[in-house]
Amino acid sequence: MKSSLSTVDALKRIWPYARPDLRLFVWALVFTPIVMATSLAQPYIVKIAIDDHLTADSSSGLTQIAVIFLVAVITRYFVEGGYAITLTIAGQRTILRLRASI
């Protein structure tokens, strides 16, 4: 008795249906490290604000830190939205092609 398909075998079977949307899948892969970088940057920016400005009683430069944090939040919002949209569209189209062939 053969066990279930391996991941590689499953991807080989689905590839013909996913290939037309390869560009969208690539965009989703491009968005991934940007989302991760902005996610990791936010707590680090807060750490800098607390350690270098709030605990040191030096409010100079705190506005710049706040603007940098805001830019990181906005960037993450748009890039994560782009990731979700591209992956959703590509996945739905792949499923549509798969269903149509069945």
Secondary structure, 3 states (H helix, E strand, C coil): CCCCCCHHHHHHHHHHHHHHHHHHHHHHHHHHHHHHHHHHHHHHHHHHHHHHHHCCCCCCCHHHHHHHHHHHHHHHHHHHHHHHHHHHHHHHHHHHHHHHHC
